[in-house]
Amino acid sequence: MFALFFKANSHRYALDANLVAEVVPRIKLDPLPGMPDYFVGVFQHRGALTPVLDMNMLMGGTRCADAYATRIIVVNYPAYNGHSRLLGLLAENVTVADHLDDKQISSTGVVNEQAPYLESAHASTDGILPIIEAMDILPPHVRESLFTRLDELKP
C-alpha cells in the first residue's frame, strides 16, 4: 500500500494515498453550526464546498495546531446515494507518502464503535502504525446529514 503519513494527538498514522485527491495548506474555514466538535468547517475547493474534520479532535484530543506542517488532506469520499464527494482531514505533520509492505498489514482484532476507522495496522521493526480507513471516518447518519446540508447550501 502506498500511504500518506500524519500525526494526530502526537501519534503517527497512515492513510491510503490512493484515496488522496490533494494535500493543501491550512486555510481559513467557514463554520457550519450544529455539527460534531471534530467538524471544523467548510471551504470552497475546486468548485465544491468541502467539509473538513480535525483528526486530533476526532480522536479525542485538542484542536490541530495552527502550524506550518498542519495540512488539509483532501480525500475522495463516498457521500451518500452512491455519490462521491471531497472530504478534508485536518492533520498535523503531514509528510510524504511511502510504500508499506502489504504483508505487514493486518487487522488489529479490535472493534471500536467510537473509532471504526482504526481496524488495521502495519507492523514492522519500527513498531505498530495504525492505518486510517478513510471510508469509515464518519458514521452513516453524520455523513448523510453533512452532505445533504452542503447540497442545500449550493447556489
C-alpha positions as CSV (number, residue, x, y, z in Angstrom):
1,M,0.0,0.0,0.0
2,F,1.2,3.5,-0.8
3,A,0.5,5.6,2.3
4,L,0.5,9.2,3.4
5,F,1.6,9.8,7.0
6,F,0.4,12.3,9.5
7,K,0.1,12.8,13.3
8,A,-3.0,13.1,15.5
9,N,-2.6,13.7,19.2
10,S,1.1,13.0,18.9
11,H,0.6,9.6,17.4
12,R,1.6,8.7,13.8
13,Y,-1.0,7.3,11.4
14,A,-1.1,6.2,7.8
15,L,-3.8,6.8,5.1
16,D,-4.1,5.0,1.8
17,A,-2.6,7.5,-0.7
18,N,-4.8,6.2,-3.4
19,L,-7.8,7.9,-1.7
20,V,-6.0,11.3,-1.5
21,A,-7.1,13.8,-4.1
22,E,-4.7,16.6,-2.9
23,V,-2.9,18.0,0.2
24,V,-3.5,21.7,0.7
25,P,-2.2,24.2,3.2
26,R,-4.3,25.0,6.2
27,I,-6.6,27.8,5.3
28,K,-9.5,29.7,7.0
29,L,-12.5,27.5,7.2
30,D,-16.1,28.7,7.5
31,P,-18.0,27.1,10.4
32,L,-21.2,25.1,9.9
33,P,-23.2,25.2,13.2
34,G,-24.7,22.2,14.8
35,M,-22.0,19.7,13.7
36,P,-19.9,17.5,16.0
37,D,-16.8,19.0,17.7
38,Y,-14.4,17.3,15.3
39,F,-16.0,19.2,12.4
40,V,-14.1,22.4,11.9
41,G,-15.8,23.9,8.8
42,V,-16.0,24.0,5.1
43,F,-14.0,25.7,2.3
44,Q,-14.5,26.1,-1.4
45,H,-12.2,23.6,-3.1
46,R,-12.2,23.3,-6.9
47,G,-15.8,24.5,-7.1
48,A,-17.2,22.3,-4.4
49,L,-18.0,23.0,-0.7
50,T,-15.6,20.7,1.1
51,P,-16.2,19.8,4.8
52,V,-13.1,19.4,7.0
53,L,-12.7,17.2,10.0
54,D,-10.0,17.8,12.7
55,M,-8.2,14.5,13.1
56,N,-7.0,15.5,16.6
57,M,-10.5,16.2,17.8
58,L,-11.9,13.2,16.1
59,M,-9.5,11.0,18.1
60,G,-10.4,12.7,21.4
61,G,-7.7,15.3,21.7
62,T,-7.4,19.1,21.2
63,R,-7.6,21.1,18.0
64,C,-4.8,20.7,15.5
65,A,-2.1,23.2,15.9
66,D,-2.0,26.3,13.6
67,A,1.4,25.3,12.3
68,Y,3.2,25.1,9.0
69,A,3.1,21.3,8.9
70,T,-0.6,21.2,9.5
71,R,-2.4,20.5,6.3
72,I,-5.8,19.5,4.9
73,I,-5.7,16.1,3.3
74,V,-8.5,16.1,0.7
75,V,-9.8,12.6,0.1
76,N,-12.4,11.2,-2.3
77,Y,-15.2,10.0,0.0
78,P,-18.4,8.1,-0.7
79,A,-21.0,10.6,0.5
80,Y,-24.4,9.0,0.1
81,N,-26.7,7.6,-2.6
82,G,-23.6,6.3,-4.4
83,H,-22.2,9.8,-4.9
84,S,-18.6,10.6,-4.2
85,R,-17.6,13.9,-2.6
86,L,-14.4,15.6,-1.3
87,L,-13.7,15.5,2.4
88,G,-10.9,17.3,4.1
89,L,-8.9,15.8,7.0
90,L,-7.0,18.5,9.0
91,A,-3.9,16.8,10.3
92,E,-0.5,17.7,11.8
93,N,2.9,16.8,10.5
94,V,1.6,15.6,7.1
95,T,4.6,14.0,5.4
96,V,5.4,12.5,2.0
97,A,3.9,9.2,1.0
98,D,5.8,6.0,1.1
99,H,5.2,2.3,0.4
100,L,4.0,0.0,3.3
101,D,4.5,-3.7,2.8
102,D,1.1,-5.3,2.3
103,K,2.3,-8.5,4.0
104,Q,2.8,-6.5,7.2
105,I,-0.7,-5.0,7.3
106,S,-3.4,-6.8,9.2
107,S,-6.5,-6.4,11.3
108,T,-6.0,-5.1,14.8
109,G,-8.5,-7.6,16.0
110,V,-10.2,-4.8,17.9
111,V,-13.7,-3.5,17.1
112,N,-14.2,0.0,18.4
113,E,-17.6,1.6,17.8
114,Q,-16.1,5.0,18.6
115,A,-13.3,4.6,16.1
116,P,-14.4,2.1,13.3
117,Y,-11.8,3.7,11.0
118,L,-9.0,2.1,13.1
119,E,-9.3,-1.5,12.1
120,S,-5.9,-2.3,10.6
121,A,-2.3,-1.6,11.3
122,H,1.2,-2.0,9.8
123,A,3.6,-3.9,12.0
124,S,7.3,-3.5,11.5
125,T,10.6,-3.3,13.4
126,D,9.7,0.4,13.9
127,G,6.5,-0.5,15.7
128,I,2.8,-0.5,15.0
129,L,1.4,2.1,12.6
130,P,-2.4,2.4,12.7
131,I,-4.0,2.8,9.3
132,I,-6.9,5.1,8.9
133,E,-9.8,3.7,6.9
134,A,-11.0,7.0,5.4
135,M,-14.3,5.5,4.2
136,D,-15.2,4.7,7.9
137,I,-14.4,8.0,9.4
138,L,-18.0,9.4,9.5
139,P,-20.9,7.5,11.0
140,P,-23.6,7.0,8.3
141,H,-26.1,9.4,9.9
142,V,-23.4,12.2,10.1
143,R,-22.3,11.5,6.6
144,E,-25.8,11.8,5.1
145,S,-26.8,14.9,7.1
146,L,-23.5,16.7,6.4
147,F,-23.5,16.2,2.7
148,T,-27.3,16.9,2.5
149,R,-26.7,20.2,4.3
150,L,-23.9,21.1,2.0
151,D,-26.1,20.3,-1.1
152,E,-28.7,22.7,0.3
153,L,-26.1,25.5,0.5
154,K,-25.3,25.3,-3.2
155,P,-26.4,28.3,-5.2
